[in-house]
Each structure stands twice: as C-alpha cells, then as structure tokens.
Amino acid sequence: MLPSAVHLATATMHMGPEPAVDLRHVLLDWYWSPFTVGVDVAVVAIAAWYVKAVDRLGARGRSWSPWRTVSFLAGLAAIWMALCSSVATYAGYTFVSHVFQHLLLMIIAPPLAALGAPMTLLLQTSRHSIKVRALRVLHSRPFAVVRHPVPVFFMYYLSMYAFFLTPAIGYAMEHMWLMDLINLGFLFGATLFWWPMLGPDPIPGGRASPGFRMVNLLIGVPVESFLGIAIMSKRTTIAPMYTLASSHHGGAVLWAATEVATLLGSIPLFVEWVRSDARQAKRIDARLDAGQALPTPPPAGAGMGATLRSLRRG
C-alpha cells in the first residue's frame, strides 16, 4: 500500500517495490507539500483570471473562441495533474509515472496553454499600466536572450539528456525541493518552445514561417528517439528508487509519446504552411491581374516554396 501523501512529500524516494496501480490509489493518493499547495493556489488564480477576462471581453461586445478557453484550462489541468495528483505520487515508485509527469509538463500542458492565447487576452482586457509592463518584459533584452532558438533548444531537448542520463535524476528525487524546481524549469523551457510554435499570441520580433517552425519541431525526432533508446539500453536502473524494468518501460513510453506528440504538433503547422503558400499565391495573382509589379525578391519565408528553396540553399 502507498504511504500517505504527506509522508511522501517529506521522505526520500527509496520506497521499495513498485505498488500495484489501482483505481482507488490513482483517485485518492494525492501529493501534498507546501509546493503543491502553492501550485493549487496558482492554478486556481490563473484559471479565475482567464475566465473573468473572457467575460470582460464579452461584456465589451467582443467575441473570444471557446476553444481557446477550453485549451488554456486544459493546459492548467495538465500542470496540476503533473505536480499535484497521483501521477506525482507514483513518480516516487516507478519511472513510467515519472515519464508521464515529464510528458504532462513538456508536451501536453505548454502547447494547450499556448493555444489559449493568454498574452492576447491580457493585452485586450488589462489596464494600461499592466499592458505597458507586459510589453516591456516581452521586448526586453533578457527575454530576447532566453527566447532565442539556441537556448530554447538546449532547455527543451538537451536538458532531458542532462537529467535522465546522469545521476541528476536520482539526486533530485532524493531532494524533492530540487525536483520541484527542476519540474518548473522543464515547464518554463517547454513553454518557451511551444509558445511561438503553435500559439496565436503576437511574438516579439515577428513570427517565423510555418515551414521553419515545422522543421524546428521535426529536428527533435532523432534527438528524442536517441534519448528513449539510450534509456531502454541501460544495464543499470536510471535512479536508485526505480527497477531496471521500470527504467526500460519508461524509456519506451518517452520515446513513443514524444514521437506521437511531434507528429500531432506538425499537423497544424503543415496546414498553416500550405495556407500561407496559398495566400501568397493569391496575392501574387491579384498583383498580376491589377498590372502591378511583383516585389523583388519575394518575401523570404512567405510560403512553402520559399521555405523549401531557402532550406536547399542551406
């Protein structure tokens, strides 16, 4: 039987054999600590702000897509599940659950929250002073550095190697305050990755073409595949509190789930890429019909053809 959630939050993670997964434990064994209480408060507060902001926008006669609201709230729910539910409890016993926690924080919650366009909602409904502060942060030099593709690539992809293929995971699981901080770091890096990839929010400095974003996403296929294979090939447990079988199963789940997420994430980007190319073709046709000269050269990255040509040129 699982220990109490309060005990788990303050104990080390050498918990012995993996417990059986049954409905009662999944529904009732929550992970409680000062950190999770803070997460509970933050999730409820952010959800309340979002719903009230949508209502405020509606009172002004402006519509807001209900799909955006559902997506954003689902993203918050995924964060809560990863950090506060039985997923976090079982993460102390089995690496498979730890991987599910990781997936919720990195490939489920961030894209869902990004699709909710929270920055757009903030700029449309907040007081002028709040808008000014938000825009100042978005256009600041420090934020420009952390959102650059190079550090984002390291935070999103290579941080997983540093965590899963070194003793870092075992040490962090023995010091839960550190594990909590690392989980927030994973969430932050994944948010920086997915926000400009899928989110409809305005991006400082302009948004990259759909083709570039899809290529950026597909780069992760070999990176994530190798990580999953490396974990499955280990002859020792990934951390002292996990069995070898659990380590291998977790590696397989990580490999399969990240590949599926990459495929699903590439679908809307490909559709946007095709539509972008079609819009560019219509603009060119309209110019020709009106007897206007075409821009020389065509805007870089305007459509699928331009992106493919730029990739071929290297």
VOGU-3710 file (C-alpha; in Angstrom, 3 decimals, decimal comma):
1> mlpsavhlat> 0,000/0,000/0,000  1,174/3,534/-0,754  2,247/5,686/2,179  0,272/8,797/2,914  0,793/11,680/0,534  2,014/13,907/3,371  4,675/11,335/4,257  5,734/11,010/0,640  6,211/14,744/0,296  8,784/14,809/3,109
11> atmhmgpepa> 10,540/11,475/2,693  13,344/10,287/0,473  12,398/8,265/-2,555  13,782/4,832/-1,677  10,301/3,358/-1,471  10,878/-0,305/-2,221  8,980/-2,375/-4,787  6,562/-0,752/-7,182  2,972/-0,757/-5,860  0,072/-2,066/-7,875
21> vdlrhvlldw> -1,777/0,609/-9,800  -5,465/0,530/-8,940  -8,316/2,994/-9,259  -8,528/3,828/-5,545  -4,872/4,842/-5,298  -4,998/6,725/-8,592  -8,012/8,756/-7,441  -7,133/9,286/-3,778  -3,363/9,345/-3,302  -2,530/12,975/-3,954
31> ywspftvgvd> 0,855/14,531/-3,482  0,756/17,144/-0,712  3,508/19,596/0,263  3,909/23,373/0,605  4,958/23,376/-3,054  1,809/21,621/-4,257  -0,376/23,932/-2,169  1,300/26,827/-3,964  0,612/25,123/-7,306  -3,050/24,654/-6,340
41> vavvaiaawy> -3,401/28,349/-5,495  -1,593/29,473/-8,662  -3,631/27,228/-10,968  -6,956/28,340/-9,486  -5,930/32,012/-9,565  -4,782/31,886/-13,201  -7,897/29,985/-14,271  -10,119/32,521/-12,489  -8,286/35,420/-14,150  -8,665/33,856/-17,595
51> vkavdrlgar> -12,407/33,185/-17,229  -13,068/36,666/-15,833  -11,030/38,237/-18,638  -13,077/36,364/-21,242  -16,283/37,566/-19,537  -14,924/41,131/-19,508  -14,176/40,882/-23,218  -17,678/39,575/-23,899  -19,199/42,476/-21,950  -17,489/44,807/-24,434
61> grswspwrtv> -19,172/43,019/-27,307  -16,018/41,233/-28,467  -16,013/37,504/-29,055  -13,437/35,007/-27,805  -13,183/31,483/-29,147  -14,466/28,936/-26,611  -11,843/26,527/-27,959  -9,151/28,875/-26,704  -10,720/28,854/-23,260  -11,020/25,066/-23,205
71> sflaglaaiw> -7,443/24,666/-24,425  -5,969/27,017/-21,827  -7,895/25,487/-18,931  -6,891/22,003/-20,122  -3,261/23,123/-20,073  -3,632/24,304/-16,481  -5,283/20,989/-15,572  -2,335/19,108/-17,089  0,097/21,120/-14,946  -1,956/20,384/-11,855
81> malcssvaty> -2,109/16,661/-12,675  1,644/16,504/-13,196  2,571/18,229/-9,936  -0,260/17,505/-7,500  -2,129/14,328/-8,452  -1,348/10,652/-8,030  0,950/10,967/-11,070  3,379/12,811/-8,774  2,800/10,259/-6,009  3,601/7,267/-8,223
91> agytfvshvf> 6,650/9,073/-9,602  8,357/8,145/-6,341  7,943/4,454/-7,154  8,017/3,929/-10,886  9,919/5,617/-13,678  6,947/5,182/-16,020  4,919/7,551/-13,831  7,879/9,929/-13,710  7,873/9,950/-17,525  4,131/10,669/-17,592
101> qhlllmiiap> 4,771/13,588/-15,246  7,504/14,793/-17,587  5,255/14,480/-20,642  2,436/16,419/-18,996  4,812/19,269/-18,191  6,644/19,400/-21,518  4,477/18,221/-24,412  0,872/18,473/-23,189  0,422/21,482/-20,911  2,554/24,085/-22,785
111> plaalgapmt> 1,012/23,690/-26,273  -2,503/23,599/-24,820  -1,852/26,750/-22,811  -0,226/28,447/-25,816  -3,271/27,739/-27,982  -5,323/29,614/-25,384  -3,560/32,905/-26,375  -3,229/34,213/-22,783  -0,992/37,148/-23,776  -3,516/38,335/-26,361
121> lllqtsrhsi> -6,255/38,139/-23,728  -4,096/40,025/-21,238  -3,368/42,838/-23,696  -7,029/43,135/-24,684  -8,526/43,224/-21,198  -5,965/44,632/-18,745  -5,369/48,175/-17,544  -2,963/50,346/-19,491  -0,267/50,120/-16,823  -0,337/46,305/-16,893
131> kvralrvlhs> -0,147/46,283/-20,691  2,889/48,561/-20,588  4,667/46,315/-18,078  3,840/43,168/-20,043  5,096/44,658/-23,314  8,218/45,954/-21,603  9,033/42,434/-20,422  8,272/40,854/-23,801  10,528/43,311/-25,620  13,293/43,364/-23,018
141> rpfavvrhpv> 16,820/42,239/-23,773  16,864/39,408/-21,167  13,663/37,927/-22,578  15,042/38,194/-26,116  18,037/36,150/-24,981  16,083/33,343/-23,296  13,556/33,030/-26,144  16,254/32,757/-28,793  16,090/29,361/-30,598  19,541/28,278/-29,406
151> pvffmyylsm> 18,947/28,486/-25,617  15,386/27,200/-26,122  16,780/24,160/-27,954  19,095/23,457/-25,024  16,338/23,975/-22,450  13,804/21,815/-24,277  15,852/18,996/-25,791  19,306/18,765/-24,240  18,149/19,373/-20,670  16,430/15,969/-20,845
161> yaffltpaig> 19,782/14,314/-21,616  21,455/16,095/-18,708  18,675/14,976/-16,377  17,874/11,421/-17,488  21,325/10,134/-18,478  23,249/11,371/-15,431  22,909/10,853/-11,663  20,937/14,127/-11,586  17,568/12,361/-11,569  18,476/10,202/-8,572
171> yamehmwlmd> 19,837/13,166/-6,635  16,799/15,296/-7,419  14,393/12,558/-6,350  16,242/12,367/-3,036  15,808/16,139/-2,563  12,243/16,948/-3,515  12,644/20,717/-3,236  15,187/20,426/-6,043  12,907/18,130/-8,045  10,126/20,688/-7,732
181> linlgflfga> 12,411/23,424/-9,078  13,571/21,193/-11,940  9,960/20,450/-12,888  9,260/24,186/-13,037  12,379/24,601/-15,171  11,159/21,926/-17,592  7,780/23,663/-17,780  9,413/27,035/-18,429  11,658/25,693/-21,202  8,766/23,851/-22,846
191> tlfwwpmlgp> 6,613/26,986/-22,702  9,312/28,970/-24,498  9,468/26,196/-27,112  5,745/25,737/-27,804  4,507/29,314/-27,407  5,977/30,631/-30,699  5,425/27,275/-32,424  1,651/26,932/-32,006  0,330/29,863/-30,020  -1,666/32,637/-31,748
201> dpipggrasp> -0,172/35,295/-29,448  1,925/38,046/-31,067  5,626/37,163/-30,929  8,226/39,883/-30,268  10,367/40,347/-33,357  7,821/38,648/-35,622  6,782/35,028/-36,093  8,884/32,580/-38,081  7,353/30,981/-41,158  5,277/27,807/-40,666
211> gfrmvnllig> 7,885/25,835/-42,607  10,713/26,928/-40,331  8,648/26,107/-37,254  7,801/22,650/-38,572  11,460/21,960/-39,371  12,345/23,145/-35,870  9,820/20,683/-34,458  10,962/17,767/-36,625  14,575/18,284/-35,543  13,503/16,802/-32,221
221> vpvesflgia> 12,572/13,440/-33,760  16,109/11,967/-33,804  17,015/13,785/-30,583  14,110/12,338/-28,613  14,389/8,923/-30,276  18,001/8,569/-29,247  17,177/9,542/-25,665  14,427/6,919/-25,411  16,674/4,249/-26,963  19,536/5,194/-24,652
231> imskrttiap> 17,324/4,753/-21,578  15,952/1,446/-22,871  19,520/0,216/-23,450  20,781/0,974/-19,942  22,031/-2,018/-17,964  21,532/-0,251/-14,661  18,489/1,475/-13,229  18,034/5,094/-14,170  17,808/6,012/-10,470  18,132/4,007/-7,208
241> mytlasshhg> 14,392/4,137/-6,445  13,390/2,564/-9,781  13,715/-1,007/-11,013  15,503/-1,852/-14,236  12,238/-2,984/-15,832  10,559/0,290/-14,889  13,515/2,213/-16,309  13,235/0,389/-19,634  9,444/0,753/-19,779  9,723/4,456/-19,026
251> gavlwaatev> 12,259/4,893/-21,815  9,887/3,185/-24,249  6,987/5,427/-23,180  9,181/8,514/-23,501  10,279/7,500/-26,985  6,802/6,649/-28,270  4,972/9,585/-26,671  7,414/12,236/-27,854  7,260/10,894/-31,412  3,445/10,967/-31,363
261> atllgsiplf> 3,490/14,495/-29,941  5,880/15,627/-32,670  3,588/14,160/-35,332  0,468/15,772/-33,860  2,230/19,102/-33,424  3,438/19,095/-37,025  -0,077/18,681/-38,460  -1,390/22,209/-37,669  1,968/23,672/-38,688  1,812/21,895/-42,051
271> vewvrsdarq> -1,759/23,087/-42,597  -0,722/26,646/-41,765  2,262/26,276/-44,114  0,024/25,228/-47,018  -2,455/28,027/-46,311  0,374/30,557/-46,120  1,602/29,441/-49,523  -1,930/29,661/-50,935  -2,399/33,194/-49,545  0,915/34,285/-51,062
281> akridarlda> -0,111/32,837/-54,433  -3,426/34,740/-54,301  -1,601/37,986/-53,518  0,721/37,434/-56,490  -2,221/36,659/-58,788  -4,016/39,783/-57,604  -0,963/41,935/-58,351  -0,609/40,420/-61,808  -4,316/40,932/-62,556  -4,001/44,562/-61,495
291> gqalptpppa> -0,916/45,054/-63,666  1,320/45,737/-60,672  4,953/44,714/-60,453  5,819/41,839/-58,192  8,053/42,506/-55,193  11,681/41,617/-55,929  12,689/39,365/-54,354  9,540/37,753/-52,899  9,304/37,997/-49,113  11,550/35,383/-47,518
301> gagmgatlrs> 9,666/32,542/-45,892  6,354/33,709/-47,294  5,232/30,228/-48,209  6,122/26,585/-48,523  8,015/27,041/-51,774  10,140/29,867/-50,427  10,944/27,887/-47,301  11,992/24,821/-49,259  14,180/26,933/-51,532  15,862/28,565/-48,537
311> lrrg> 16,485/25,154/-46,973  18,030/23,841/-50,202  20,311/26,870/-50,304  21,400/25,964/-46,777
//
